[in-house]
Amino acid sequence: MAAPIGFGIMGCADIARKLCRAIGLAHNATVVAVSSRSADKARRFIADNGLPENTRVHGSYEALLEDPAVDAVYVPLPTSLHVHWAIAAAGKGKHVLLEKPPALNAAELDRILEACEINGVQIMDGTMWMHHPRTAKMRELLSDPNLFGQVKRTNSIFSFNGGSDFLKNDIRVKPDLDGLGALGDAGWYCIRSILWANDYDLPRTAIAFPNPVKNEAGVVLSCDASLHWEDGRVATFHCSFLAHLTMDLTVIGSKGTLKLNDFIVPFEEKSAHFTFASDSWFDDLVTAWARLPKKHVVSTDLPQEALMVSEFSSLVAAIKESGAKPDCKWPTISRKTQVVVDAVKTSLDSGSKPVQIVF
């Protein structure tokens, strides 16, 4: 059995705690090093997260990238720092698991992807729900032409009320750290879910709704947009740091409808459900539905973030042990998501004018 992939954690952000646990749960990965701008902070992270005492401590990101025990880096840094450190990691031959959004725009992401391609390293963004077995089950039903038909409409919502301290101090509301705000953070999930539902067929046009909410620095706190395909398909989404926690996804086809209310983080770690209806209609007196939507429950031994780490590590191991080429599926999906984010932002900045989406 091959040795587990050695991860270096680049930065001690809160989300890194979740990924540290996920790496520990994955059968084919292990944390070998932690870096921060302060060695003391890295040591505290190691102690607070129960990592072995021999976990390597680095007081700079550069030192982490020089560590021969590190096969791959997990990068939870602010989005504005991604382009520099992801390219630096690729240049040192380190595979890159990059928090979302992976870049501030598609031009930056293209620089990252080019560096990864040139250096033969795997890249994947940290959209965890993609790796839950529920997602595969939902795809199976959406792909059945007899049960679901063709996609006609998709609606996605991700909101949470960040509160006063979040809205003042979190990096996601700082223009120099995460300038995309709610669009880049919550909106990334919404757009990814829409693309996933439409089998990654890109819409032609994005139109932001008027009057997005922004803070004094101009960072988006709440916005809505619609996406349009030439064949008449439409998708809408809402993302916000100001409204109650909501994670809804609805996909309507010509013959069926899929719904779930926790598509990003399941209500329960080891069990997730969704409802699916097909050929629905009413009873004779139209007093009730003749056929109710069916609830599907999907169990998993590992949380979705550990499954993400496991899949990423398997790709890295194939490159490391067998000379395989990096899988282009994940960077392609990342880039498609990023170009739609770009188009929505352009529409927001232009007063809700329609923007053509070009891949």
C-alpha positions in Angstrom: 0.0 0.0 0.0 1.4 3.4 -1.1 2.4 5.9 1.6 -0.2 8.5 2.3 0.1 11.9 0.6 1.9 14.4 2.8 0.0 17.6 3.2 1.3 21.0 4.2 -1.2 23.4 5.5 -0.4 27.0 4.3 -2.0 29.3 6.9 -4.0 28.7 10.1 -7.4 30.1 9.1 -10.5 28.7 10.8 -11.4 26.6 7.7 -8.0 24.9 8.0 -9.2 23.3 11.2 -12.0 21.5 9.3 -9.5 20.4 6.6 -7.0 19.3 9.2 -9.6 16.9 10.6 -10.6 15.8 7.1 -7.0 14.9 6.2 -6.8 12.9 9.3 -9.9 10.9 8.4 -8.9 10.2 4.9 -7.1 6.9 4.5 -4.6 8.1 2.0 -3.5 11.5 3.4 -1.7 12.9 6.4 -0.6 16.3 7.7 3.1 16.5 7.8 3.7 20.3 8.1 1.9 23.5 9.1 3.1 27.0 8.2 2.1 30.4 9.3 3.8 33.8 9.2 4.5 33.0 12.8 6.1 29.8 13.9 4.4 30.1 17.3 1.0 30.3 15.6 1.8 27.2 13.6 2.8 25.4 16.8 -0.5 26.4 18.5 -2.5 25.1 15.5 -0.7 21.8 15.7 -1.4 21.5 19.4 -5.0 22.7 19.2 -5.8 20.2 16.4 -4.3 17.2 18.0 -1.6 16.7 15.3 1.5 14.6 16.2 4.3 16.4 18.0 6.7 15.6 15.0 4.5 17.6 12.6 6.9 20.1 11.0 6.6 23.7 11.9 7.4 26.5 9.4 7.4 30.2 10.2 6.9 31.1 6.6 5.1 29.9 3.5 8.3 29.8 1.6 9.8 27.3 4.1 6.7 25.0 3.7 7.3 24.9 -0.1 10.9 23.8 0.4 9.9 20.9 2.7 10.6 17.6 0.9 8.0 15.8 3.0 5.2 17.9 1.6 3.6 16.4 -1.5 0.6 18.8 -1.6 -0.5 22.0 0.0 -3.8 23.1 1.3 -4.2 26.8 0.8 -6.9 28.6 2.9 -5.4 32.0 2.5 -7.4 35.1 1.5 -8.3 35.0 -2.2 -6.1 37.9 -3.1 -3.1 35.8 -2.1 -4.0 32.7 -4.1 -2.4 33.6 -7.4 1.0 34.2 -5.8 1.1 31.2 -3.5 -0.6 28.7 -5.8 1.8 29.5 -8.5 4.7 29.3 -6.1 3.5 25.9 -4.9 3.2 24.6 -8.4 6.7 25.9 -9.2 8.0 23.7 -6.3 6.2 20.7 -7.6 3.6 20.7 -4.9 0.0 19.7 -5.7 -2.6 22.3 -4.8 -5.9 22.0 -2.9 -7.1 25.6 -3.1 -9.9 27.1 -1.1 -12.7 28.7 -3.1 -13.0 31.0 -4.9 -9.6 30.0 -6.3 -9.0 33.5 -7.7 -10.4 37.0 -7.9 -11.0 36.6 -11.7 -10.5 34.2 -14.6 -7.3 35.9 -15.7 -5.7 35.2 -12.3 -7.0 31.6 -12.3 -5.6 31.0 -15.8 -2.2 31.9 -14.4 -2.6 29.4 -11.6 -3.8 26.7 -14.0 -1.0 27.3 -16.4 1.6 27.0 -13.6 0.0 23.7 -12.5 -0.1 22.4 -16.1 3.5 23.3 -16.8 4.7 21.7 -13.6 2.5 18.6 -13.9 0.7 19.1 -10.5 -2.9 18.4 -9.6 -5.2 21.3 -8.6 -8.7 21.1 -7.1 -10.8 23.8 -5.5 -12.3 23.2 -2.1 -16.0 22.8 -3.1 -16.7 20.0 -0.7 -20.3 19.1 -1.5 -19.3 17.9 -4.9 -17.7 14.8 -3.3 -20.6 13.7 -1.1 -22.2 10.4 -2.4 -25.5 12.2 -2.3 -24.3 14.3 -5.2 -23.6 11.3 -7.3 -27.1 9.9 -6.5 -28.7 13.1 -7.5 -26.7 13.2 -10.7 -28.0 9.7 -11.5 -31.6 10.8 -11.3 -31.0 14.1 -13.2 -29.4 12.1 -16.0 -32.4 9.8 -16.4 -34.5 11.1 -19.4 -37.5 9.1 -18.4 -37.6 10.3 -14.8 -36.3 13.9 -15.1 -36.3 14.8 -18.7 -34.4 18.0 -19.7 -33.4 20.8 -17.3 -35.7 23.8 -17.6 -35.1 25.9 -14.4 -32.6 26.0 -11.6 -32.7 28.1 -8.4 -30.0 28.2 -5.8 -29.7 30.1 -2.5 -26.8 30.4 0.0 -27.1 32.9 2.7 -26.0 33.4 6.3 -26.3 36.3 8.7 -22.7 37.1 9.5 -23.5 39.5 12.3 -21.9 42.8 13.2 -18.4 41.5 14.0 -18.2 39.5 10.8 -19.4 42.4 8.7 -16.7 44.6 10.2 -13.7 42.4 10.5 -14.0 39.2 8.4 -11.6 38.9 5.5 -14.6 38.3 3.2 -15.7 41.9 3.6 -12.2 43.4 3.0 -11.6 44.7 -0.5 -7.9 44.0 -0.3 -8.3 40.4 0.9 -11.5 39.0 -0.6 -12.8 41.7 -2.8 -15.6 39.4 -4.3 -17.4 39.4 -1.0 -20.6 37.4 -0.9 -20.4 36.7 -4.6 -17.1 35.0 -4.3 -17.9 33.2 -1.1 -21.6 32.2 -1.0 -22.2 32.9 -4.7 -19.5 30.5 -5.7 -21.5 27.6 -4.3 -24.7 28.8 -6.0 -23.1 29.1 -9.4 -21.3 25.8 -9.0 -24.6 24.1 -8.2 -26.3 25.6 -11.2 -23.5 24.5 -13.5 -23.6 21.1 -12.0 -27.3 20.8 -12.5 -26.9 21.8 -16.1 -24.1 19.3 -16.7 -21.6 22.2 -16.9 -23.1 23.6 -20.1 -22.3 27.2 -19.7 -25.1 29.8 -19.9 -24.8 32.5 -22.6 -25.7 35.5 -20.5 -25.6 36.7 -16.9 -27.8 39.5 -15.6 -27.3 40.8 -12.0 -30.5 42.1 -10.3 -30.5 45.8 -9.5 -29.6 47.2 -6.1 -27.1 44.8 -4.6 -26.1 45.5 -1.0 -22.5 46.6 -0.6 -20.5 47.9 2.4 -18.8 51.2 2.6 -15.7 49.8 0.9 -17.8 48.6 -2.1 -17.7 44.9 -1.3 -20.9 42.9 -2.1 -22.8 41.7 1.0 -25.9 40.5 -0.8 -26.8 40.1 -4.5 -29.0 38.1 -6.9 -28.6 37.2 -10.6 -30.1 35.2 -13.4 -28.3 33.1 -16.0 -29.8 32.4 -19.4 -29.2 29.7 -22.1 -30.1 30.0 -25.8 -32.5 27.1 -25.5 -34.6 28.9 -22.9 -33.2 27.5 -19.8 -33.0 29.9 -16.9 -31.3 29.8 -13.5 -31.4 32.3 -10.6 -29.4 32.6 -7.4 -29.3 34.6 -4.3 -26.2 34.9 -2.1 -25.9 37.0 1.1 -24.1 37.7 4.3 -27.2 39.3 5.7 -30.0 36.7 5.7 -30.7 33.6 7.8 -28.7 30.4 7.0 -30.2 28.9 3.9 -28.8 26.4 1.5 -31.5 25.6 -1.0 -31.2 24.0 -4.4 -34.1 23.3 -6.8 -33.7 21.8 -10.2 -36.8 21.5 -12.4 -36.9 19.3 -15.5 -39.6 18.6 -18.1 -40.6 15.4 -16.2 -39.2 15.8 -12.7 -38.1 18.1 -9.8 -35.2 17.7 -7.4 -35.1 19.7 -4.1 -32.8 19.9 -1.1 -32.3 22.4 1.7 -28.7 21.7 2.8 -26.7 21.2 -0.5 -23.5 22.8 0.8 -23.3 21.3 4.4 -25.7 18.4 5.1 -27.9 18.7 8.1 -26.2 15.6 9.5 -22.6 14.6 8.9 -23.2 10.9 8.0 -26.6 11.0 6.4 -28.0 13.4 3.8 -31.3 13.5 2.0 -33.1 15.1 -0.9 -36.6 14.8 -2.5 -37.3 13.9 -6.1 -40.6 14.0 -7.9 -41.4 12.6 -11.3 -44.6 12.7 -13.4 -46.4 14.6 -10.6 -50.1 15.4 -10.8 -53.2 15.9 -8.7 -56.0 13.6 -7.6 -59.4 13.7 -9.4 -60.8 16.5 -7.3 -57.4 18.4 -7.3 -57.5 18.3 -3.5 -54.1 16.6 -3.1 -51.2 15.3 -5.1 -51.7 11.9 -6.5 -48.0 11.0 -6.2 -45.9 12.5 -3.5 -42.2 13.4 -4.0 -39.9 10.6 -2.8 -37.4 11.2 -0.1 -33.9 9.7 -0.8 -31.5 9.2 2.0 -27.8 8.7 1.3 -25.4 7.6 4.1 -21.6 8.0 4.2 -18.9 6.7 6.5 -16.7 9.8 5.9 -17.8 13.4 5.8 -17.7 15.1 2.4 -14.5 17.1 3.2 -12.7 13.9 3.9 -14.0 12.3 0.7 -12.7 15.4 -1.1 -9.2 15.0 0.4 -9.3 11.3 -0.4 -10.2 11.9 -4.1 -7.6 14.6 -4.4 -5.0 12.4 -2.8 -5.8 9.5 -5.1 -5.1 11.8 -8.1 -1.9 13.0 -6.6 -0.8 9.4 -5.8 -1.4 8.3 -9.4 0.8 11.1 -10.6 3.5 10.4 -7.9 3.5 6.6 -8.1 2.4 5.8 -11.7 3.4 8.9 -13.7 -0.2 9.7 -14.5 -1.1 13.1 -15.9 -3.2 15.5 -13.7 -6.9 15.1 -14.1 -8.3 18.1 -16.1 -11.9 17.6 -14.9 -11.5 19.7 -11.7 -9.6 22.7 -13.1 -12.1 22.8 -16.0 -15.0 22.9 -13.6 -13.2 25.6 -11.5 -12.6 27.8 -14.5 -16.2 27.5 -15.7 -17.4 28.6 -12.3 -15.0 31.5 -12.3 -16.0 32.8 -15.7 -19.6 32.9 -14.5 -18.6 34.7 -11.3 -16.7 37.2 -13.5 -19.8 37.8 -15.7 -22.1 38.4 -12.7 -19.6 40.8 -11.2 -19.3 42.7 -14.4 -23.1 42.9 -14.6 -23.2 44.1 -11.0 -20.6 46.8 -11.7 -22.4 48.0 -14.8 -25.8 48.5 -13.3 -27.3 45.2 -14.2 -26.5 45.2 -17.9 -26.5 41.7 -19.5 -23.0 40.2 -19.9 -22.0 37.6 -22.4 -20.2 34.6 -20.8 -17.2 33.5 -22.8 -15.1 30.4 -21.8 
